[in-house]
């Protein structure tokens, strides 16, 4: 679970677990490989792609 860490008066920083960081890297990889198509991708479409990746 992510937790917020506040430093001075700046915006909050988010600390991620290794598992959460890995999930974000996978999502970033999908988006970067899809290019322009990713700009119009819905969360449902992204979830379907993640499920497909997990099943292979």
C-alpha positions in Angstrom: 0.0 0.0 0.0 1.4 3.4 -0.9 2.0 5.9 1.9 2.4 9.7 1.6 5.6 11.3 2.9 5.6 15.1 3.4 8.8 17.0 3.0 8.8 20.6 4.1 6.0 22.5 2.4 6.3 20.7 -0.9 3.8 18.4 -2.5 3.5 15.0 -0.9 5.7 12.3 -2.1 4.4 8.7 -2.4 6.5 5.8 -1.2 5.7 2.6 -3.2 6.4 -1.0 -2.3 8.5 -3.0 -4.7 5.3 -4.8 -6.0 3.5 -1.5 -6.5 6.5 -0.1 -8.3 6.7 -3.2 -10.6 3.0 -2.8 -11.5 3.6 0.8 -12.5 6.6 -0.2 -14.6 4.5 -2.8 -16.4 1.7 -0.2 -17.1 4.4 2.3 -18.3 5.8 -0.4 -20.6 2.4 -1.1 -22.1 1.7 2.6 -22.7 5.1 3.2 -24.3 4.7 0.3 -26.6 1.2 1.4 -27.7 2.3 4.9 -28.6 -0.5 7.1 -30.0 -3.0 4.3 -29.4 -2.4 4.6 -25.7 -3.7 8.2 -25.6 -7.2 7.0 -26.3 -7.0 3.8 -24.3 -9.6 3.3 -21.5 -8.8 1.9 -18.1 -10.9 -1.2 -19.1 -8.7 -1.7 -22.1 -5.6 -1.4 -20.0 -7.0 -3.9 -17.5 -7.7 -6.4 -20.3 -4.1 -6.0 -21.5 -2.8 -6.6 -18.0 -4.9 -9.7 -17.6 -3.7 -11.0 -20.9 -0.1 -10.5 -19.9 -0.7 -12.3 -16.6 -2.2 -15.3 -18.3 0.8 -15.8 -20.6 
